[in-house]
Amino acid sequence: MASGSRRRVGVLGAGASGMAAAWSLSRFPERYEVHVIEPGEEAGGVACSLRRSLGDGGENEVGVSINYGVQGGNSKAHQNTIEMLRLFGMDASPAELAVSFGKGEHNWKNYERKPLQTRLKGETARFGVVIKWIARLEFITIFLSIDFVLRLCLFSDAFRHRMVYPLVALFFGTGNQTPKVSAAVIARVFRDPSLALFEYDPEYLLSQAPKTIAFPELKELYSRMRQQAEATGGCTFHMRTQASRVRRTAHGVVVSLEAAPSTWRAGSDQTSGERTPATTTGEGWELALDEVIFACPANVALKILAEEASLAERWVLGSVEYFHDLTVTHTDHEYMQRHAEVDERAMYYIKTYDEKPECCEMGFHLTGWTRRRSWTSRGGLHSLTRSNISDG
């Protein structure tokens, strides 16, 4: 199936992983003919951006570019991203991860001392000993949930629900499923030099707001990456097109294509929108390839493989569990004040529920992640994520 001496490679998905694969292969056009299949109009997947005007409509009006899928992170864990930004003439900017957890008597912050931290000092010190043993016994604790381990070690509900779980939900975005996260993974948040974002404090759990990085406009990064890949002559992008089936043949694979729904945005089908007909692009409804790279979610890959999936593929891909999230982006400052301890410094807020403390609602200050920090105490663009509403 190779075109001359070139191997024909299909990449299903133009998100971060798909673009990395496509761009890497496109650097060798004499060896690879790359076809990228992407349901959306733009590359990048959840690394997506939008522009909004904030202000009163007068001279205080400010245009802000917002990365509403992913905003930034730990520079240690994003060295590859930083290098890719540099290659495409962009750079990350410094940021500070200041967090306000809970409200009222349950509030604590990583940049101020609060009564809750003082009251739970004893458990905080003991937690440091426990995570050391969790790390040492990782071959066992990798299979144990953090909730099981903390209950086994007799930690209080207040410490688990008001301090540990909100912190983990912030780091991993696990929402109401946080108690099920592997204990070994959580230990690494504090102890792994390449992963640790927060430095464990034996008295207050956290005692500093770590320095992080804020990404520039990610939409622009992946636009430049796509342009460079296409310029080599070895990479073709089939946008607004999705794969419906992949069939293995004696000579390679055949990918069946179909029009993507017009409601596809930011890496998923936003079904609240109206569907309108779309047209396919590229080589009609099928592509004959030598190899396929699945750069898409596990459930999508399993659906595309259908009866072609092997037992191992069904077992691995089918083991991934998904949950429903709802995200609302808004400028309702009164809502934030009502449900969180809002100040000029915090960028993240975690709301816990008195009647169901194992559940949490994560919110963050989007404009705090931009180079133009135009937000004041009376405005700004927030994203409120009510995690796993229908699943707990």
Secondary structure, 3 states (H helix, E strand, C coil): CCECCEEEEEEECCEHHHHHHHHHHHCCCCCEEEEEEECCCCCECCCCEEEEEECCCCCCCEEEEEECCCCEECCHHHHHHHHHHHHCCCCCEEEECCEEECCHHHCEECCCCCHHHHHCHHHHHHHHHHHHHHHHCHHHHCCCEHHHHHHHCCCCHHHHHHHHHHHHHHHHCCHHHHHHCEHHHHHHHHHCCCCCCCCEECCCEECCCCEEEECCCHHHHHHHHHHHHHHCCCEEEEECEEEEEEEEECCEEEEEEEECCCCEECCEECCCCCCCCCCCCCCCCEEEECEEEECCCHHHHHHHHHHHCCHHHHHHHHCCCCCCCEEEEECCHHHHHHHCCCCCCCCEEEEECCCCCCCEEEEEEHHHHCCCCCCCCCCCCEEEEECCHHHC
